[in-house]
């Protein structure tokens, strides 16, 4: 008789969601040369459109940014939630393509690269593509662009009435070569007045073209829906069981909710399994969240009659699923998921790829020298729609802290350097060393419509100054110390809902970063930051 294997069954290791914590919204991905590549929106931050790679859809490594040269985009004067909206990423015939919308700064464009780490080309703008959320479709020897656009004849039947349209694109000449055609009018059922049909992707699978879109708007009513057609140009029929992903009907008081799920893209692995990335948020109360819209990953299965469903085995998006590859995630990469620590002592010649600046820099105002990051004090502040001396890091967690040590001798009250907790130009906290009444002090300011409000002040210790911002859901704590010794609280329990998307509006999450300004005056002064540290400690990731 055959031998019997009595070895215990090996459990498949799991991964943690979100796979990209913090402000990484509108994910798009593709497969090329045995690897997966992903990008997300960055809006008016610079550099724009991070490029990630992974061999398992879970362990992501950032290898570059598609928009990392000032010549590629001009973001001066834009609100922080304008700029690079909702990219798509594709690979075809040896070339990588990223297509995106520069909202209020040029419209839709494509950049290309032979190496996804870069360099990427300057943008080819597409004035005929009137809308947002474009993605590229390769079909045989032809190429198309599908996108969200205005309602028919630009006459809305209701608020939020949009269309999905498509044009043919000549990738040799890098230009549109056809009139646009409406593929979807309104959404899954025009009679029910569906809103904000957007983020389209088309997949050629077996006998159908599948058109997957977000619907409902990027808020609590968000969802993902699916259509299909035998012909690329349609007509497209919606699945009668749409949506294929949503969290809008669940109890809002449930524990550890994941909400706002939608804006998905999907890919097939070599083993035949399908997985989808999508945005969702983790509110700490109601619809309040400060971490922005994050990138989640979930399995996709297909119904017997050939429709895809995301997260098919659960109503709630899960914080953990079995690894797509069946083996543990790569623990050697800098983490973006779960609880983690980030430490930068500025020993490299270039800034870490994770850092962000506000809008496009027009001059080099920072330098890494002798293990320090030196920032020039310049007239611009974070309350202006320009490019201040600010190097930011995403707030990835609901609970955590960020800290730095700065050496800086202010000459007057306008010269300030330290940390900023930033949501937008009217919703931020500035935590700095400066001058007041002839003394060096530590101050906390709150941005308002009328300028900065002085919240707290204390005499600064001599020498280097350590600053720490800790946060627990909607409460932020600000403390300081000299180069050695314990931290002293400047102020605790500062309201954090003021930094939430719900109150501040927009599409970005909080960033926390190093900052220096001369507040409108010219200065030759600099601030020297010895290190930057970030640590996250969300309870859900400790389970």
RODO-2510 file (C-alpha; in nm, 4 decimals, decimal comma):
residues 543
     n   res          X          Y          Z
     1     x     0,0000     0,0000     0,0000
     2     x     0,1237     0,3572    -0,0585
     3     x     0,3280     0,5189     0,2144
     4     x     0,1519     0,7686     0,4371
     5     x     0,2900     1,1166     0,5012
     6     x     0,2293     1,2086     0,8634
     7     x     0,4094     1,5436     0,8478
     8     x     0,1972     1,8298     0,9841
     9     x     0,0376     2,0548     0,7240
    10     x     0,2376     2,3742     0,6891
    11     x     0,0285     2,6861     0,7372
    12     x     0,0705     2,9523     0,4717
    13     x     0,2231     3,2648     0,6286
    14     x     0,0125     3,5803     0,6198
    15     x     0,0826     3,9421     0,5304
    16     x    -0,0419     4,2630     0,6901
    17     x    -0,2668     4,5216     0,5273
    18     x    -0,2225     4,7933     0,4213
    19     x     0,0804     4,6795     0,2227
    20     x     0,1704     5,0489     0,1903
    21     x     0,0675     5,2319     0,5073
    22     x     0,0149     5,6046     0,5060
    23     x    -0,0479     5,8410     0,2169
    24     x    -0,0150     5,6084    -0,0873
    25     x    -0,3508     5,6503    -0,2675
    26     x    -0,4833     5,5432    -0,6081
    27     x    -0,2526     5,2437    -0,6601
    28     x    -0,1866     5,1086    -1,0084
    29     x     0,0296     4,8117    -1,0968
    30     x     0,1667     4,6025    -1,3796
    31     x     0,3764     4,2913    -1,4303
    32     x     0,7008     4,2874    -1,6271
    33     x     0,9969     4,0509    -1,6527
    34     x     0,8811     3,8402    -1,3574
    35     x     0,8371     4,1388    -1,1246
    36     x     0,5446     4,3566    -1,0206
    37     x     0,5596     4,7360    -1,0378
    38     x     0,3326     4,9830    -0,8596
    39     x     0,2843     5,3580    -0,8385
    40     x     0,0498     5,5916    -0,6488
    41     x    -0,0665     5,9534    -0,6476
    42     x     0,1505     6,2235    -0,4900
    43     x    -0,0480     6,5381    -0,5822
    44     x     0,1628     6,8549    -0,5292
    45     x     0,4488     6,6816    -0,3490
    46     x     0,7908     6,6398    -0,5105
    47     x     0,9293     6,4062    -0,6281
    48     x     0,6147     6,2648    -0,7813
    49     x     0,4801     5,9161    -0,8476
    50     x     0,6936     5,6668    -0,6497
    51     x     0,7919     5,3520    -0,8358
    52     x     0,7850     5,0313    -0,6310
    53     x     0,8851     4,6796    -0,7253
    54     x     0,7999     4,3445    -0,5677
    55     x     0,8264     3,9757    -0,6479
    56     x     0,5321     3,8769    -0,4269
    57     x     0,2860     4,1748    -0,4305
    58     x     0,3509     4,2246    -0,0579
    59     x     0,7180     4,3146    -0,0072
    60     x     0,7525     4,6445    -0,1903
    61     x     1,0808     4,8269    -0,2492
    62     x     1,0836     5,1830    -0,3747
    63     x     1,3342     5,2094    -0,6605
    64     x     1,2658     5,5588    -0,7864
    65     x     1,0139     5,8292    -0,8716
    66     x     0,8744     5,8830    -1,2196
    67     x     0,8607     6,2627    -1,1775
    68     x     1,1856     6,3533    -1,0025
    69     x     1,3204     6,6412    -1,2116
    70     x     1,2018     7,0021    -1,1914
    71     x     1,1864     7,0073    -1,5733
    72     x     0,9044     6,7503    -1,5667
    73     x     0,6434     6,9489    -1,3739
    74     x     0,5733     7,2966    -1,2412
    75     x     0,3697     7,2866    -0,9206
    76     x     0,4200     7,6421    -0,7951
    77     x     0,0987     7,7980    -0,6649
    78     x    -0,0961     7,4732    -0,6379
    79     x    -0,2786     7,3538    -0,3310
    80     x    -0,1161     7,0407    -0,1930
    81     x    -0,4081     6,8263    -0,3196
    82     x    -0,3676     6,9321    -0,6818
    83     x    -0,0881     6,8104    -0,9113
    84     x    -0,0388     6,4400    -0,9841
    85     x    -0,3756     6,2615    -0,9720
    86     x    -0,4238     5,8842    -1,0054
    87     x    -0,1523     5,7375    -1,2289
    88     x    -0,1562     5,4217    -1,4376
    89     x     0,1509     5,2082    -1,5011
    90     x     0,2035     4,9682    -1,7926
    91     x     0,4743     4,7669    -1,9657
    92     x     0,4760     4,6845    -2,3355
    93     x     0,7417     4,5768    -2,5809
    94     x     1,0347     4,6664    -2,3548
    95     x     0,9045     5,0064    -2,2412
    96     x     0,7429     5,1165    -1,9147
    97     x     0,4689     5,3774    -1,9367
    98     x     0,3257     5,5935    -1,6605
    99     x     0,0189     5,7977    -1,7502
   100     x    -0,1230     6,0556    -1,5126
   101     x    -0,3064     6,3850    -1,4730
   102     x    -0,1294     6,7028    -1,3625
   103     x    -0,4372     6,8760    -1,2238
   104     x    -0,4168     7,2527    -1,2804
   105     x    -0,0632     7,2123    -1,4167
   106     x    -0,0868     7,0811    -1,7715
   107     x    -0,3433     6,8014    -1,7726
   108     x    -0,2891     6,4443    -1,8845
   109     x     0,0537     6,3187    -1,9850
   110     x     0,2701     6,0106    -2,0366
   111     x     0,6279     5,9478    -1,9278
   112     x     0,8307     5,6460    -2,0413
   113     x     1,1390     5,4547    -1,9307
   114     x     1,3317     5,1443    -2,0314
   115     x     1,4341     5,0977    -1,6666
   116     x     1,1565     5,1529    -1,4085
   117     x     1,4151     5,2922    -1,1658
   118     x     1,4658     5,5723    -1,4170
   119     x     1,5447     5,7966    -1,5769
   120     x     1,1918     5,8651    -1,6960
   121     x     1,1277     6,0918    -1,9924
   122     x     0,9904     6,4416    -1,9768
   123     x     0,6118     6,4295    -2,0108
   124     x     0,4290     6,3996    -2,3395
   125     x     0,1127     6,6012    -2,2785
   126     x    -0,2229     6,4860    -2,4160
   127     x    -0,4494     6,7892    -2,4594
   128     x    -0,7172     6,5793    -2,6324
   129     x    -0,7640     6,3669    -2,3192
   130     x    -1,0043     6,5864    -2,1220
   131     x    -1,0473     6,4294    -1,7793
   132     x    -0,8626     6,2422    -1,5057
   133     x    -0,7533     5,8911    -1,4060
   134     x    -0,6193     5,7761    -1,7438
   135     x    -0,4795     5,4300    -1,8112
   136     x    -0,3254     5,2724    -2,1188
   137     x    -0,4700     4,9729    -2,3056
   138     x    -0,2531     4,7648    -2,5402
   139     x    -0,4553     4,5552    -2,7837
   140     x    -0,2697     4,3819    -3,0629
   141     x    -0,0584     4,6385    -3,2418
   142     x    -0,2774     4,9284    -3,1281
   143     x    -0,2812     5,1400    -2,8132
   144     x    -0,5665     5,3214    -2,6430
   145     x    -0,6211     5,5529    -2,3473
   146     x    -0,9280     5,5112    -2,1279
   147     x    -1,0186     5,7826    -1,8783
   148     x    -1,2826     5,9621    -1,6699
   149     x    -1,4381     6,2618    -1,8416
   150     x    -1,7260     6,5083    -1,8611
   151     x    -2,0891     6,3992    -1,9106
   152     x    -2,2300     6,3801    -2,2647
   153     x    -2,2224     6,7256    -2,4267
   154     x    -2,0961     6,8475    -2,0877
   155     x    -2,4534     6,8503    -1,9576
   156     x    -2,4856     6,6883    -1,6160
   157     x    -2,8091     6,5082    -1,5362
   158     x    -2,7129     6,5254    -1,1679
   159     x    -2,4168     6,6194    -0,9480
   160     x    -2,1354     6,3678    -0,9976
   161     x    -2,2496     6,2610    -1,3451
   162     x    -1,9371     6,1559    -1,5372
   163     x    -1,8392     5,9291    -1,8252
   164     x    -1,5671     5,6813    -1,9128
   165     x    -1,4216     5,7558    -2,2556
   166     x    -1,1513     5,6119    -2,4788
   167     x    -0,9260     5,7338    -2,7584
   168     x    -0,6735     5,5633    -2,9822
   169     x    -0,3116     5,6587    -2,9180
   170     x    -0,0060     5,6367    -3,1448
   171     x     0,2757     5,5325    -2,9158
   172     x     0,5381     5,5941    -3,1836
   173     x     0,4337     5,9561    -3,2318
   174     x     0,3106     5,9851    -2,8702
   175     x    -0,0144     6,1512    -2,9680
   176     x    -0,3886     6,0878    -2,9778
   177     x    -0,5107     5,9816    -3,3232
   178     x    -0,8894     5,9464    -3,2853
   179     x    -1,1951     6,1171    -3,1502
   180     x    -1,3065     5,9994    -2,8090
   181     x    -1,5951     5,7594    -2,7615
   182     x    -1,8091     5,7187    -2,4509
   183     x    -1,7847     5,3669    -2,3104
   184     x    -1,9833     5,4260    -1,9890
   185     x    -2,2367     5,7004    -1,9249
   186     x    -2,2870     5,7720    -1,5542
   187     x    -2,2010     5,4300    -1,4141
   188     x    -2,3585     5,0908    -1,3609
   189     x    -2,7194     5,2158    -1,3857
   190     x    -2,7821     5,5705    -1,5061
   191     x    -3,1402     5,5628    -1,3736
   192     x    -3,0016     5,5381    -1,0183
   193     x    -2,7782     5,8414    -1,0702
   194     x    -2,4426     5,6796    -0,9909
   195     x    -2,1666     5,9293    -0,9155
   196     x    -1,7999     5,9700    -0,9982
   197     x    -1,7368     5,6773    -1,2286
   198     x    -1,3569     5,6942    -1,2582
   199     x    -1,0204     5,5128    -1,2398
   200     x    -1,0887     5,2836    -1,5387
   201     x    -0,8728     4,9849    -1,6310
   202     x    -0,9399     4,7454    -1,9201
   203     x    -0,8237     4,3807    -1,9130
   204     x    -0,8374     4,1370    -2,2043
   205     x    -0,9218     3,8055    -2,0337
   206     x    -1,0372     3,4961    -2,2188
   207     x    -1,3314     3,5948    -2,4392
   208     x    -1,4052     3,9376    -2,2890
   209     x    -1,2706     4,2834    -2,2360
   210     x    -1,3310     4,3716    -1,8709
   211     x    -1,3652     4,7380    -1,7758
   212     x    -1,3114     4,7943    -1,4029
   213     x    -1,3881     5,1337    -1,2476
   214     x    -1,4323     5,3081    -0,9171
   215     x    -1,7784     5,4471    -0,8426
   216     x    -1,9293     5,6504    -0,5591
   217     x    -1,6495     5,8991    -0,4950
   218     x    -1,3371     5,8526    -0,2849
   219     x    -1,5198     5,8620     0,0485
   220     x    -1,7409     5,6331     0,2577
   221     x    -1,9598     5,5489    -0,0466
   222     x    -1,6623     5,4382    -0,2548
   223     x    -1,6829     5,1105    -0,4478
   224     x    -1,5348     4,9135    -0,7357
   225     x    -1,7546     4,7984    -1,0231
   226     x    -1,7065     4,5797    -1,3303
   227     x    -1,8335     4,5770    -1,6897
   228     x    -1,7496     4,3537    -1,9856
   229     x    -1,7806     4,3425    -2,3618
   230     x    -1,6851     4,1183    -2,6525
   231     x    -1,5500     4,4259    -2,8300
   232     x    -1,2950     4,6711    -2,6934
   233     x    -1,5131     4,9667    -2,7959
   234     x    -1,8209     4,8170    -2,6309
   235     x    -2,1053     4,8110    -2,5634
   236     x    -2,0101     4,7231    -2,2036
   237     x    -2,2607     4,5488    -1,9780
   238     x    -2,2405     4,5889    -1,5994
   239     x    -2,2427     4,2829    -1,3765
   240     x    -2,5826     4,2483    -1,2126
   241     x    -2,4151     4,1851    -0,8751
   242     x    -2,2018     4,5018    -0,8688
   243     x    -2,0117     4,6303    -0,6776
   244     x    -1,7243     4,3843    -0,6668
   245     x    -1,5721     4,5684    -0,3674
   246     x    -1,7140     4,8135    -0,1144
   247     x    -1,7309     4,8750     0,2609
   248     x    -2,0146     5,1276     0,2513
   249     x    -2,2884     4,8988     0,3850
   250     x    -2,1033     4,7830     0,6968
   251     x    -2,1638     4,8958     1,0558
   252     x    -1,9602     5,2158     1,0990
   253     x    -1,9119     5,1369     1,4695
   254     x    -1,7330     4,8070     1,4005
   255     x    -1,3904     4,7561     1,5551
   256     x    -1,0853     4,8620     1,3539
   257     x    -1,2851     4,9615     1,0459
   258     x    -1,1432     4,9792     0,6961
   259     x    -1,3516     5,2198     0,4883
   260     x    -1,3589     5,3999     0,1528
   261     x    -1,2355     5,0932    -0,0381
   262     x    -1,2147     5,1318    -0,4156
   263     x    -0,9954     5,2618    -0,6987
   264     x    -0,8500     4,9192    -0,7738
   265     x    -0,6159     4,7555    -1,0211
   266     x    -0,5548     4,3829    -1,0563
   267     x    -0,2930     4,1422    -1,1868
   268     x    -0,2549     3,7689    -1,2468
   269     x     0,0324     3,5797    -1,0879
   270     x     0,2302     3,3052    -1,2612
   271     x     0,0326     3,0416    -1,0682
   272     x    -0,2934     3,1730    -1,2176
   273     x    -0,4177     3,3505    -0,9041
   274     x    -0,5503     3,7055    -0,9308
   275     x    -0,4935     3,9812    -0,6750
   276     x    -0,6066     4,3437    -0,6546
   277     x    -0,4584     4,6541    -0,5013
   278     x    -0,6940     4,9342    -0,3989
   279     x    -0,7130     5,2355    -0,1744
   280     x    -0,8861     5,2365     0,1623
   281     x    -0,8564     5,4247     0,4913
   282     x    -0,8325     5,3410     0,8610
   283     x    -1,0348     5,6000     1,0556
   284     x    -0,9812     5,6351     1,4294
   285     x    -1,3336     5,7734     1,4798
   286     x    -1,6234     5,8173     1,2399
   287     x    -1,4742     5,9419     0,9136
   288     x    -1,1696     6,0990     1,0800
   289     x    -0,8307     5,9787     0,9596
   290     x    -0,4951     6,1555     0,9325
   291     x    -0,2922     5,8876     0,7558
   292     x    -0,4518     5,9478     0,4170
   293     x    -0,5696     5,6848     0,1735
   294     x    -0,3504     5,3756     0,1849
   295     x    -0,2728     5,0836    -0,0476
   296     x    -0,4379     4,7514     0,0398
   297     x    -0,4093     4,4086    -0,1247
   298     x    -0,6772     4,1385    -0,1460
   299     x    -0,7428     3,8216    -0,3473
   300     x    -0,9675     3,8113    -0,6529
   301     x    -1,1776     3,5105    -0,7515
   302     x    -1,3956     3,4535    -1,0567
   303     x    -1,7591     3,3489    -1,0575
   304     x    -1,8725     3,0505    -1,2617
   305     x    -2,0105     3,2857    -1,5267
   306     x    -1,6861     3,4804    -1,5479
   307     x    -1,6973     3,7892    -1,3256
   308     x    -1,4158     3,8925    -1,0880
   309     x    -1,4855     3,9607    -0,7191
   310     x    -1,2376     4,1290    -0,4839
   311     x    -1,2193     4,0022    -0,1238
   312     x    -1,4763     3,7293    -0,2023
   313     x    -1,4687     3,5412     0,1290
   314     x    -1,5350     3,8350     0,3603
   315     x    -1,7573     4,1387     0,3945
   316     x    -1,4828     4,3353     0,5679
   317     x    -1,1470     4,4018     0,4081
   318     x    -0,9014     4,1993     0,6144
   319     x    -0,5899     4,3185     0,7909
   320     x    -0,4253     3,9850     0,7074
   321     x    -0,4504     3,7350     0,4223
   322     x    -0,2379     3,4327     0,3283
   323     x     0,0689     3,5315     0,1302
   324     x     0,0011     3,5261    -0,2458
   325     x     0,3301     3,3453    -0,3008
   326     x     0,2729     3,0964    -0,0197
   327     x     0,6052     3,1925     0,1408
   328     x     0,6889     3,4575     0,3971
   329     x     0,7366     3,8194     0,2963
   330     x     1,0886     3,9496     0,2426
   331     x     1,1925     4,0840     0,5818
   332     x     1,5170     4,2352     0,4527
   333     x     1,3489     4,5284     0,2756
   334     x     1,2732     4,8632     0,4411
   335     x     0,9170     4,8079     0,5642
   336     x     0,6085     4,9922     0,4497
   337     x     0,3542     4,7635     0,6229
   338     x     0,2809     4,6872     0,9873
   339     x     0,4596     4,8614     1,2730
   340     x     0,8123     4,9677     1,1907
   341     x     1,0944     5,2063     1,2773
   342     x     1,2694     5,4359     1,0321
   343     x     1,6033     5,5937     1,1223
   344     x     1,8079     5,8251     0,9023
   345     x     2,1450     5,9566     1,0170
   346     x     2,2142     6,1148     0,6776
   347     x     2,5127     5,9025     0,5912
   348     x     2,4164     5,8730     0,2231
   349     x     2,4899     6,1420    -0,0314
   350     x     2,1264     6,1642    -0,1472
   351     x     1,7969     6,1898     0,0368
   352     x     1,6087     5,8681     0,0989
   353     x     1,3485     5,8043    -0,1723
   354     x     1,0690     5,8137     0,0879
   355     x     1,1077     6,1839     0,1620
   356     x     0,8811     6,4471     0,0096
   357     x     0,9083     6,8186    -0,0602
   358     x     0,6229     7,0600    -0,1230
   359     x     0,5914     7,1433    -0,4924
   360     x     0,8746     7,1690    -0,7410
   361     x     1,2074     7,3051    -0,6119
   362     x     1,3635     7,5766    -0,8227
   363     x     1,6945     7,5834    -0,6367
   364     x     1,9030     7,3465    -0,4240
   365     x     1,8283     7,4527    -0,0676
   366     x     1,9470     7,1426     0,1156
   367     x     2,2759     6,9547     0,1462
   368     x     2,3860     6,6349     0,3186
   369     x     2,7258     6,7022     0,4704
   370     x     2,9257     6,5292     0,7436
   371     x     2,6319     6,3172     0,8568
   372     x     2,3825     6,6037     0,8765
   373     x     2,1008     6,7398     0,6643
   374     x     2,1506     7,1139     0,6298
   375     x     1,8524     7,3283     0,5313
   376     x     1,8854     7,6866     0,4171
   377     x     1,6549     7,9359     0,5809
   378     x     1,4528     8,0874     0,2975
   379     x     1,1650     8,3386     0,2957
   380     x     0,8993     8,0803     0,2027
   381     x     0,6894     7,9178     0,4757
   382     x     0,4727     7,6066     0,4771
   383     x     0,1658     7,8320     0,4829
   384     x     0,2365     7,9480     0,1268
   385     x     0,1667     7,7635    -0,1987
   386     x     0,5328     7,7437    -0,2886
   387     x     0,8429     7,5326    -0,2180
   388     x     0,9626     7,5890     0,1415
   389     x     1,2707     7,4296     0,2946
   390     x     1,0795     7,1219     0,4098
   391     x     1,1735     6,7529     0,3919
   392     x     0,8708     6,5446     0,4929
   393     x     0,7968     6,1858     0,5861
   394     x     0,4514     6,0287     0,5717
   395     x     0,2576     5,9602     0,8913
   396     x     0,2092     5,5871     0,8399
   397     x     0,0287     5,5017     1,1641
   398     x    -0,2509     5,6107     1,3936
   399     x    -0,0138     5,5774     1,6903
   400     x     0,3529     5,6654     1,6737
   401     x     0,6146     5,9367     1,6945
   402     x     0,8651     6,1342     1,4882
   403     x     1,1733     6,3097     1,6211
   404     x     1,4869     6,4924     1,5165
   405     x     1,7853     6,6809     1,6558
   406     x     1,8578     7,0244     1,5154
   407     x     2,1496     7,2611     1,5667
   408     x     2,0453     7,6149     1,4879
   409     x     2,1121     7,9703     1,6117
   410     x     1,8206     8,1976     1,5163
   411     x     1,8969     8,5648     1,4650
   412     x     1,5409     8,6895     1,5139
   413     x     1,1825     8,5728     1,5627
   414     x     1,1334     8,5159     1,1907
   415     x     1,4116     8,2594     1,1761
   416     x     1,2677     7,9219     1,2699
   417     x     1,3731     7,5586     1,2341
   418     x     1,2341     7,2307     1,3609
   419     x     0,9478     6,9961     1,2766
   420     x     0,6181     7,0535     1,0966
   421     x     0,3102     6,8315     1,1128
   422     x     0,1511     6,9135     0,7792
   423     x    -0,1862     6,8448     0,6205
   424     x    -0,2151     7,1602     0,4088
   425     x    -0,1222     7,5269     0,4128
   426     x    -0,4048     7,6108     0,6550
   427     x    -0,3920     7,2939     0,8630
   428     x    -0,0490     7,2349     1,0120
   429     x     0,1487     7,2605     1,3335
   430     x     0,4954     7,4215     1,3301
   431     x     0,7211     7,3078     1,6180
   432     x     1,0416     7,5124     1,6057
   433     x     1,3334     7,6798     1,7730
   434     x     1,3244     8,0588     1,7264
   435     x     1,3794     8,3892     1,9110
   436     x     1,1440     8,5787     2,1402
   437     x     1,2334     8,8783     2,3580
   438     x     1,6009     8,8260     2,2896
   439     x     1,5986     8,4621     2,4031
   440     x     1,6136     8,1334     2,2161
   441     x     1,2809     7,9560     2,2646
   442     x     1,0864     7,6487     2,1546
   443     x     0,7460     7,7377     2,0111
   444     x     0,4421     7,5590     1,8763
   445     x     0,2323     7,7385     1,6151
   446     x    -0,1006     7,6434     1,4619
   447     x    -0,1799     7,7576     1,1080
   448     x    -0,5042     7,9512     1,0613
   449     x    -0,6659     8,1507     0,7826
   450     x    -0,5086     8,4614     0,9359
   451     x    -0,1560     8,3287     0,9912
   452     x     0,0097     8,1349     1,2717
   453     x    -0,1442     8,1176     1,6171
   454     x     0,1109     8,0887     1,9000
   455     x     0,0026     7,7886     2,1101
   456     x     0,2940     7,7384     2,3510
   457     x     0,6467     7,8550     2,4273
   458     x     0,9410     7,7635     2,6519
   459     x     1,3048     7,8600     2,6855
   460     x     1,5231     7,6455     2,4634
   461     x     1,8056     7,4425     2,6171
   462     x     2,1579     7,5367     2,5171
   463     x     2,3170     7,3624     2,2205
   464     x     2,1536     7,1035     2,0012
   465     x     1,7788     7,0657     2,0406
   466     x     1,5787     6,7443     2,0157
   467     x     1,2157     6,7716     1,9132
   468     x     0,9571     6,4941     1,9294
   469     x     0,6004     6,4715     1,8027
   470     x     0,3978     6,1766     1,9264
   471     x     0,0422     6,0981     1,8254
   472     x    -0,2407     5,8740     1,9393
   473     x    -0,5339     5,8900     1,7000
   474     x    -0,6620     6,2490     1,7294
   475     x    -0,4181     6,3740     1,9961
   476     x    -0,0694     6,5086     1,9215
   477     x     0,1967     6,5703     2,1854
   478     x     0,4975     6,8013     2,1418
   479     x     0,8084     6,7662     2,3596
   480     x     1,1684     6,8866     2,3538
   481     x     1,5062     6,8152     2,5114
   482     x     1,8701     6,9109     2,4894
   483     x     2,1203     6,6802     2,3257
   484     x     2,0996     6,4529     2,6314
   485     x     1,8452     6,3887     2,9007
   486     x     1,4727     6,3348     2,9224
   487     x     1,2117     6,5077     2,7096
   488     x     0,9968     6,7844     2,8542
   489     x     0,6402     6,8241     2,7322
   490     x     0,5730     7,1610     2,5738
   491     x     0,2058     7,0825     2,5195
   492     x     0,0047     6,7608     2,5098
   493     x    -0,3281     6,6552     2,3651
   494     x    -0,3238     6,9050     2,0795
   495     x    -0,6319     6,8408     1,8603
   496     x    -0,5560     6,6115     1,5692
   497     x    -0,8915     6,6177     1,3939
   498     x    -0,7821     6,9583     1,2683
   499     x    -0,5297     6,7608     1,0567
   500     x    -0,7804     6,5055     0,9299
   501     x    -0,9101     6,4874     0,5753
   502     x    -1,2604     6,5270     0,7173
   503     x    -1,1812     6,8743     0,8540
   504     x    -0,9002     6,9906     0,6265
   505     x    -1,0357     6,8495     0,2986
   506     x    -0,8209     6,7384     0,0088
   507     x    -0,6742     6,4024    -0,0895
   508     x    -0,3428     6,3766     0,0983
   509     x    -0,2407     6,2417     0,4364
   510     x    -0,0275     6,4010     0,7066
   511     x     0,3456     6,4332     0,6580
   512     x     0,5893     6,5165     0,9378
   513     x     0,9168     6,6737     0,8408
   514     x     1,2206     6,8911     0,8975
   515     x     1,1773     7,2583     0,8220
   516     x     1,3594     7,5899     0,8164
   517     x     1,2352     7,9380     0,7273
   518     x     1,3234     8,3055     0,7552
   519     x     0,9550     8,4034     0,7320
   520     x     0,9613     8,6422     0,4380
   521     x     1,3048     8,7924     0,4939
   522     x     1,6342     8,7058     0,3305
   523     x     1,8772     8,5047     0,5413
   524     x     2,2110     8,3294     0,5051
   525     x     2,1446     8,1113     0,8070
   526     x     2,1147     7,7317     0,7975
   527     x     1,9744     7,4663     1,0292
   528     x     2,1574     7,1374     1,0693
   529     x     1,9582     6,8187     1,1395
   530     x     2,1659     6,5322     1,2828
   531     x     1,9043     6,2609     1,2338
   532     x     1,5369     6,1888     1,1760
   533     x     1,3455     5,9013     1,3338
   534     x     0,9957     5,7674     1,2921
   535     x     0,8221     5,4836     1,4792
   536     x     0,4713     5,3368     1,4447
   537     x     0,2828     5,1324     1,7014
   538     x    -0,0742     5,0618     1,5898
   539     x    -0,2501     4,8037     1,8085
   540     x    -0,4000     4,6211     1,5101
   541     x    -0,0514     4,5334     1,3848
   542     x     0,0558     4,3908     1,7222
   543     x    -0,1941     4,1058     1,7043
***
